[in-house]
Each structure stands twice: as C-alpha cells, then as structure tokens.
C-alpha cells in the first residue's frame, strides 16, 4: 500500500475569500513547514483535491458561488502551491470521488 497525503480544498476562496475558514488558515504553517516537506523527503504521494465549480453545479444552490473553475478563488493558495509531480483533482461536486478532473503538475 502506498502512503498518500491529501490536501483538501486549500483554495483561495476557502482560506482567504468570502467563505474563508479560520481553521484553514491555522494549518498552513504545519502543512508548509512540516507535512509537505516530510512527504517529499519520503517519496509520499501528495494529492490536492479542490473545488472548481461550473455554473451548473448543484452545490452552488446550497453554498452560493465559490471556487469557480478558472478563477483565482479556485486556485490553491500561494503558500501551498503544488510542486512538480503532485496530483491535483479539481471537482465541482461535494465529493472528489465523482468525476474527478485529475491533472499532474
């Protein structure tokens, strides 16, 4: 079995935008300084799973417009920008297991 670190929804709209969560801001130093460097040093796979909505996504009916695909709000925060070889899943539903759009950096 391969170890994996999943960085979930650390995008601008959730960290610094209108629907920002203070808890998300508090974990940035630990992710940036401890967890992600340790993953790199130990060849642990890192996957970024992020909201990236299209206008027709039904989740927007509940939460309002946020993390819209192609906008700065749907981009990973600069402090945690994925490095080469990391996987990014951009999805418009509340679950990243349905229709994930996987890209490798």
C-alpha positions in Angstrom: 0.0 0.0 0.0 1.3 3.5 -0.9 1.1 6.3 1.6 -0.7 9.5 0.4 -1.2 12.9 1.8 -4.4 14.6 0.6 -4.6 18.4 0.8 -8.3 19.2 0.7 -9.8 22.5 -0.5 -6.9 24.7 0.4 -8.0 27.2 -2.3 -8.2 30.9 -2.1 -12.0 31.2 -1.6 -11.9 28.8 1.4 -8.7 30.2 3.0 -8.8 34.0 2.4 -12.0 34.6 0.4 -15.6 35.5 1.5 -16.2 32.0 2.8 -12.8 31.6 4.5 -12.4 29.3 7.4 -10.1 30.4 10.2 -9.1 26.8 10.9 -7.8 26.5 7.3 -5.5 29.5 7.9 -4.2 28.0 11.1 -3.0 24.8 9.5 -1.0 26.4 6.7 2.4 26.6 8.6 2.2 22.9 9.6 1.4 21.9 6.1 4.0 24.1 4.5 6.8 23.6 7.0 6.3 20.0 8.3 3.9 17.7 6.5 4.6 18.5 2.8 8.4 18.6 3.1 8.3 15.3 5.0 6.1 13.8 2.3 8.6 15.0 -0.4 11.6 13.6 1.5 9.9 10.2 2.0 8.5 9.9 -1.6 5.0 10.1 -0.3 2.4 10.9 -2.9 0.6 14.3 -2.5 -2.8 14.9 -4.0 -4.6 18.2 -3.9 -8.4 17.7 -4.0 -10.1 21.1 -4.7 -13.4 22.6 -5.5 -13.6 24.0 -9.0 -17.2 24.6 -9.8 -19.0 25.1 -13.1 -22.1 27.4 -13.2 -24.4 24.4 -13.4 -23.1 22.6 -10.3 -26.0 22.0 -7.9 -23.8 22.6 -4.8 -24.0 26.3 -5.7 -27.7 26.3 -4.9 -26.8 25.5 -1.3 -23.5 27.4 -0.7 -23.6 30.2 -3.3 -21.0 30.9 -5.8 -17.5 29.9 -4.7 -14.3 28.4 -6.1 -15.5 28.8 -9.7 -13.4 26.9 -12.2 -10.8 29.2 -13.9 -10.9 31.9 -11.2 -8.3 32.8 -8.6 -10.8 31.7 -5.9 -10.4 28.1 -7.2 -6.6 28.1 -7.2 -4.5 26.6 -4.4 -3.3 29.3 -2.0 0.2 30.6 -2.9 1.7 29.2 0.3 0.9 25.6 -0.7 1.3 25.7 -4.5 1.6 22.2 -5.7 5.1 21.2 -6.8 6.1 19.3 -9.9 4.9 15.7 -9.8 2.0 16.3 -7.4 -1.6 15.5 -8.5 -4.5 18.0 -8.5 -8.1 17.0 -8.5 -10.5 19.8 -9.5 -14.1 18.8 -8.9 -17.4 20.7 -8.8 -19.3 18.3 -6.5 -19.1 17.8 -2.8 -17.3 14.5 -3.3 -14.0 14.2 -5.1 -14.7 10.6 -6.0 -17.3 11.5 -8.6 -15.9 12.7 -12.0 -12.6 14.0 -10.7 -10.6 16.1 -13.1 -7.0 14.9 -12.4 -4.0 16.9 -13.6 -0.4 16.4 -12.8 1.9 19.3 -12.2 
